[in-house]
Amino acid sequence: MTENTPGFVQKIIDSINHPFYVIDVKTYRIVFANKACGFGELDENATCHVKTHKSSMPCAEEHICPLTEVKKTRRAVKTEHIHYSRDGEPKNMEVHGDPVFDENGNLVMMIEYAFDVTERRKAEEGLTAKLYALEKHNKIMLGREKRVLELKKEIDGLLVELGRQPKYGA
């Protein structure tokens, strides 16, 4: 197989294990995608928002739209989205958008590729929950320790009132 062989670029792109696709900046239509996307055949209705968000409208408030950002900044962007698999399963995806310019410097396409970070997010959430529990436990323990010190001080005060030696040196 050589670079002149029909399907050469598709074969190379299909070798990438992460979703990789090219979007027309005017129509939001996906014009090229690898197999990892799981999009199947692409038609004129194959927009990025339909295929990844099951939405008839481009990303808005909930997610930063990489295409909108690339149009605005003309630079590569990175964000995180919830995308949906073909079976409707939500996935945390780190989404990258890179601009493609024509020979006149006009933005014509955007390359978008994504990495599934679902397991990493779940691990982070688990660690955050553990950290919260440990901080709460630590606060309780420090409160108890403080109370013990106060009680020792109080006992020493009472011992002094009784004319005895303080027991704890508080």
N, C-alpha and C positions, 0 to 999 in steps of 0.2 A: 504494500500500500504506500502510495506517495501523496504529496500534497496536491497533485493534479488528479488524483482518483476521485470520482464522484462520491460524495458522502464522507470525504476525509475529515472535514471540520466537525461534522455531526458525530462521527465515530470518536474523535478526540474529546469533544465536549461531553458525550455520553459516558466517557470513562471517569468523569468527576462524580464522586459519590454524594455531592450536595446539590440542592436545587440551583440551577443556573439558567437564566433566561434573559432575553433582550426585549425591551418594551419600546414601542413607538411613542415618543413624547407628546404627540398631538392627540392621539386616540386612546392611549393607555393599553393598546392591543399588544399582546405577546406575539412577537413575530418569529421567535426562535426559542426553543427550550430543550434542555437535556432530559433524559429519561428519569433522572432522580426527582424531577418535579412531579411526576405522576399525573401530568395534565392530559395525556393521551393526544388525540388529533387536535390541532389548533385550527379554529375557524375565526370568522370576523367578530364573534362574541367573546373570544378568549382574552378578556382584559385581565390585568393583574389583580384587580379587586374582586372580580368574579371568581377567579381560580384560587386565590389564596385566602380570601375573607368571606367568600360566599355572599358578596354584597354587590348591589347594582350601582353603588356610588364609590368613588375613590375614598381612600382613608381620610378621616377628618379629625375630630376631637380626640377619640380614643387612642389613635396612633398617629405619629408623625408620618406623613406620606413621603417616602424617599424621592419619588418623582417630583413632587412639589418642591422639595428642598433642593434637588439638583437643578430644577428650572430656575429657582430663585438665586442660588449661589454659584451655579455652574461648576461645582466641585463635588467630589465624592462625599457620600454621607454614610453614617451607620446609625441604626436604631434597633429597637426590639419590638416585635409584633407577636400577636397570637395569630398563627395561620392554622388553617384546617386541612386535614388530610382528606383523601377521597372519601373515606368512611366517616368524615365529620369530626374526627378526633382533634381537639385543640393541641397545638404545639407551640411552645415558646421558641421563637426564631430570632436570631441575631441577623438582621437584614442589612446588606450593603448595597448601595446604589452608586454606580460610576457612570459619568457622562460620556457620550460618544458624539463627537463633533464632525460635521462634514468639512470639505476642503475650504469652505468660506468661513469656518468658525461658528456655524450655526449648530445649536444643540438639536440633534435629530433622533437619537436613541439613548436609552439608558440600559446598562447592563446591571441586572440585579442578581445577587446570589445570597444564599441564606444558610445558616448553620443552626441545627436543632440544639438548643441549649436548655431543653426541658429538664433533663436530669440534673444539670448544674443548678437551675433555679430551685428545684425541689430540695437539693442538698443544702443550698443557701438558706431556704426557708426553714429547714430542719435545724440547721446550726443557729439561726436567729432565735428560734423557739427555745433551744437549749440554753443559749446565752441569756435570754430573758428569765428563764427558770433559775439559772445559777445566780443571776444578779438579785432576783427576788429572795432566794434562799440566803445569799450573803447579807442582804439588808436585814433580814430577820435575825440572823446570827449576830450581826453587829449590834442590833437593838438589844438583844439579850445580854450580850457582853457589857454594853453600856449600863444596863439595868443592874447587873451583878456588881459592877464597880460602884454604882450609886448606893446599893444596899450595903456594901462593905464600908463605905464612907459613913453611912447612917449608923451602922453598928459601932464603928469606932467612936462616933460622936456620942452615942449613948453610953459606951464604956467610959469615956472621959467624964461625962456627967455623973457617973456612978463612982468616979474616983479611981478607976482602973486604967491599966495600960491599954492603948489602942492595939487591937489584934492584927489589923491589916496595914497599918502605916499610911492610911489615906489622909 
